[in-house]
């Protein structure tokens, strides 16, 4: 019986760290406090490395656009330079979920990803630093690689 409780407590701890919810029954109520306290300290350590940064410029820019469309300021600030994050915030994202990737081209160490807004027809171009996404650290982190944004229309 003790090993079953330990296994369930370990599963809850792992699920909590991974951000997953687990349904538990009344038998788990007594041991959930111990599992939660250890899971919370582990979760704090994981949060600092929880953002996934793609290594392909188009996917990297797509992640920024998705975050902006969802009004996820923290994630926008992780993918964009301070200047780009401010420009996106100033522009607003009223039609933020309607941006579609319409192409890319590269020049002088930058990949320019173009988006069209299907509601307004507006065009947005993001400049992604190829060096920044190429210089990822051991965690795969390459924050702030989108360093330019231009709107047209």
Number of C-alpha atoms within 10 A of each C-alpha: 6 7 8 9 15 13 12 17 20 17 14 22 24 17 14 19 21 15 10 10 10 11 6 11 7 6 9 14 9 9 13 17 12 11 18 18 12 15 20 14 11 16 19 11 11 13 11 8 11 12 16 15 23 18 17 13 26 19 14 22 27 18 18 24 25 18 20 22 19 15 17 13 15 11 18 26 20 21 26 25 18 15 14 21 25 14 15 19 14 9 10 13 16 10 12 16 17 17 23 16 18 13 12 15 11 14 9 7 12 20 21 23 23 22 23 20 17 13 11 11 13 13 18 20 21 26 25 27 20 19 12 19 22 16 12 15 9 6 11 16 20 21 19 21 23 30 18 18 20 13 15 9 8
